[in-house]
Amino acid sequence: MSGWRRLAVAALMALMELSALTASMAAQAAPAAAGPQTVLRVFVGGGNQRPDLMRQLFARYMAEHPGLRIESEAGGATSDLQRQYLSTVLNAKDPSLDIFLVDIVNPAQYEGAGWVEPLNAYLGDPATVMRRYLPAYGDADVVQGRIAALPAFADAMFMYYRRDLLEKYHLPPPRTWDELGRAAHTIQAGEHQPRLQGLSIQGAPIEGTVCTFLLPYWSAGHSLTDAAGRLTLDRDAAARGLQQWLDLMAGGVIKRNVAEVKTQDTVNEFKAGQVVFGIGWSFAWDRFDHDADSQVRGRVGVMALPAVAGGRRVSCLGGWQWAVSAYSRHKAEAAALVHYLASAEAGKYLAIRGALLPTDPALYTDADVLRALPWLADAAEGVLAGRSRPATPDYAQVSDAISSTTSAVLAGVKTPEQGVRQIGSRLARVLR
């Protein structure tokens, strides 16, 4: 491990140790049991995974299981940082974590490394267990017939837009990227605000940029892998997808330094009123509509992402999964807790209290959920149009190959054709 990586891991582990001392509000509030207690320690992710709400669920569960105490730790602002931390802990076969949240792209990787406890023996037949979830989560969480994880909550990329500006210029929500480009030009020309971006996408070498690469490619009807996980990259189609972003940049719709834009940059700039259209995950809605410093509160619309000309609308599916550590000393108790955390009851609670999207399709028509989240009626199309990134034990390499090269293309360091050749060459070595 290089020096900077050792420092990064040490710093992150220090952060986790600090959060471990302060994070478990639910555990502190739980009444002391008369006899010995089983203690489960849970890693609940960073702020976007709503550790506060997870602790409320823990408190509810502990109230019904007095012999159990749940302690939690939180940390890592991004999926990449959380994965780095968990990889360090699990590589060391550390039994101190019983349960952890992982990104949708991670179950196959963690199962392949032997880090997760298969849940079949505790929950039953995988097909029966996964039947009530959106199909993509069954695809991601069941690895070679083994239940590697259960869905905590769903996520997908949506198109957020300034509803007030589209109404002002009598424009309908665009259904294609070409329509979006024309609408953005009209609004930018009419508003005379030099800092107003037509479209914000992610272009930094981060996980979100994997989706930036895949969205136009998928929309054109192509897949990155086949059913067996083998690479099926159509290089011409992938290059056209990258060229689409460059054309929008050349036309002034996307800003020139897009190769530096991270997920939170899109959220912050949209929230500040500097973006007409922005691609973001579901947590962004809460930031736009509830944050005290939001300049766009009450003026935001949400819809499924546009399609390429002649293509179909598609989204990049996200979401978070509960997994039981292979090194836990309390696997049965941990599996029971995970089963509760992935239940319809928990999903409804997270949706109403935290605007976290359900993994149970039935909740998208639940009256209580829609009353709390009326925008979910518009968002549902985006979730149902979601596709999952490749499920592979080597996903970290896949992510790095796509995100770093896509960022280089957006920065003008490589042409789309050069970038796609590099992506294809690197993925060919990983996805065999």
C-alpha positions, 0 to 999 in steps of 0.5 A: 500500500502506498504512503498516501493510501496508508494515510487515507485509510488511517485518517478514515479509521480515525474518523470511524473510531471517533464516530463510534464514540458518539454515534449510537444515540439509540443504544444510549437511550435503550433501557438496560436489560436485566440479564446478559445482552447480545450486542450487534454493531452496525455500520450505517454509512454517511449522511446520505444514508440517514444514520439518524433514521437508522438509529430510530429503526434500531430503537424500535427493534430493541424495544421488541427485543430487550435482550439485544443492544444495537450500537452503530457507527457512521462515516464516509461521505461517499460510497468510495470512502465507505468501501475503502473503510469496510475493505480495511476492516473486512480484510483484517477479518475484524469481528467488531462489525456485525452488519454494514450498509453497502452500495448496490454495486458491492454485494458481488464483490464482497461475496466473492471476497468471502466477507459476507455471510450468505443469508439462505440458511436464516431466511430461506429460498432466495427466489421467495425472499427476493420476490417482494423487492424491485427485480434489480435488487434481486439481481444485485443481492443474490450471487450464484444462488446465495443471498449476499445482502437485502435491500435497505432502500432504493435509489436512481438517477433523476432529472431535476429541473427548474419547473418555474423556468420551464413554465416561464418560457412555455417549455414542456419537460424534455423527453430527449437530450436534444430537446433538453439542449434546445430548452436549456439554450432558450432559458439561458438566453432569456435569463441573461445570467452568465453563471446559469448552467443548462445541465449539470452532470458528474464528470470527476473520477467518481462513481457517479461518472460511471453512470455518466458514461452508461446513461446514453449508451444504455439509452441507445439499447446497448449493454455493457455485459451479457448474462454471464458477465462477459464484456459486450461493449459496443465501442461506436455507441459508447463513443457517441454517448461521450460525444453527446456530452462534449457537444452539450459542453461546446454549446454552452449547456454543460460548463467547461470544467465538468471533469471536476464536478462531483455529486455534491457540486451538482446538488449545491449549484442547483440548490443555489439557483445556478442550474436549469437541469441537473442529474442527481440521486433521490437524496437531492430532492430533500436538499432542494425542498427542505434545506434552509439555504435552498434558493429553489424551494417549491420550484423544482420538478423531477422526472425520468432522464431523457433518452437519446434520439430514437432510444428509450429512457433509462436511469442508473440504479443505485440503492443501499443493501444490508449485509451480515459480516462473515466474521460476526459472532452473532450471525443469526441475530444479525440476520434477523435484524437485517430481515427487519431492516429490509421489511416493508414496515422499515421501508415505509418508515424511511420513505415517510420520514426521510424521503428514501425510496422504497425497494418494495414496489407496493409502496409506490402506490401506498396512500401514506407514502404518496401523501408524504412524498407526492413527487414520488408519483413522478419519480417512480418512472425513473426507478422502474427504468433503472438499470444496475451497473455490472455485478462482478467481484472486480467491480472496483476495477470496472468503476475505476476504468470507466470513471477515470477515463470518462473524466479524461474525455470530458477534460479534453485529455482524450477523444471519445474514441481514445477513451472508449478504446482504453475502457474496452482494453481495461474491462476486457482484462477484468470481465472475462 
